[in-house]
Amino acid sequence: MEIVIEKIIHGGDGMGYAPDGRPVFVPFTAPGETVRVEPGESHKGYLRAKLAEIVDPSAERVAPRCRHFGECGGCQLQHLAYAAQVRAKEAVLREQLQRLGGIADPPLRPALPSPAEWNYRNHVQYAPAAGNRLGFFRRGSHTVLPVEECHLPEPRLLELWKALDWESFPGLRQIGFRASDDGEMIVLEGESGGIPEVCVEAEISAAWLDSHGEPTYLAGGPLRYTVLGRTFTASAGSFFQVNTALIPAMVETVLSLAEPKRGETAFDIYCGTGLFSAFLAERTARLIGIEESPLAAADFEANLDSFDTVELYAAPAEAALEAIRVKPDLAVIDPPRSGLTARAMRALLRSAPARIVMASCDMSTLARDARILAGAGYRPTAVVPIDLFPQTSHLETISRWIKE
């Protein structure tokens, strides 16, 4: 059938309408263009289809840079000019907050685009593929696609990838590459039971990460990142934001929305290695961090050791929030992609902070949590999209909620 693509939806597909009125979702299409599609999955309320021919292309369509685009599951938007990607993701965010979040007029601020459209990631993870090659999962599957190129990692990580000489062994699940201000690291991840033999002929760190998340350093040690004049240690298994150029903007956005004040008590929930906590602790009387990962909690302790007004609860967010008998003035939340658990949300609402600032990397879970916050008497006063993930459908969003 021939349809007109009207918009990009959550996940990156284009959407048009079939003759019978059902929405049709088509990957790798752009708003405004006329396309011919081959219908695939048919459901009562919608269709999925495959792009067969571009009849009238959008002016914002560009040639994808990567030969694996469309087959690899990593990128969804390489066929769109970067400015169009940002506009499309802003529109998806607005629609998610309105339709799923129940926020009629979301207070969206202009998106912060990435300074680099390509080669911006300081962390990339490959899966082993046949023939001692590395790859990513194929689109819509759990099979590995061996890849010859990728244009998202920083150039020095691509150099490491090309220089790597390795042989697979039973239990190896992933090979990761990380970069920071003071160097690079290769992280081998696999099942517990044996540490692989490694020969390192470059001035880099190398680590083995077992199935329990415990790192063994085979060369060098943890990486250090400098953000707005502060240095943070991040161990091999600890999370750190992947778009180096935008990390300072993230911190500044959180601080400007949180408005921490002297004399206040602040929670940093899912605090990780302490990226936001370190700056909040400078501006408040008491900072309580909550982090489930023992490894990240250890990094947090090292990174905030100079403060005597900081406490850390190394526990799941829901358990810690239920146990802490403190009413915070401010709660900063940076949950995983799945958002807050129902139990953690209930415990947060019982603590009733006057202000909540939430960093979200998934628009649909943000919308879900937004509906709950609004139902509990919180009003959104700012929503700031930050495009940490060019060429993909993902978007980081930082929002502020005020207790009515």
Secondary structure, DSSP 8 states (H G I E B T S, - for coil): -EEE--EE-TTS-EEEE-TTS-EEEETT--TT-EEEEEEEEE-SS-EEEEEEEEEE--TTB---S-TTBTTBSS-S-TTB-HHHHHHHHHHHHHHHHHHTT--SS--B---B--S-SSS-BSEEEEEEETTTEEEEEBTTSSSEEE-S--SSB-HHHHHHHHH------TTEEEEEEEEETTEEEEEEEE-TT--------SS-EEEEE-TT--EEEEES--EEEEETTEEEEE-TTS---SBGGGHHHHHHHHHHHH---TT-EEEEET-TTSHHHHHHHTTSSEEEEE---HHHHHHHHHHTTT-SSEEEE-S-HHHHHHH-----SEEEE---TT---HHHHHHHHHH--SEEEEEES-HHHHHHHHHHHHHTTEEEEEEEEE--STTSS--EEEEEEEE-
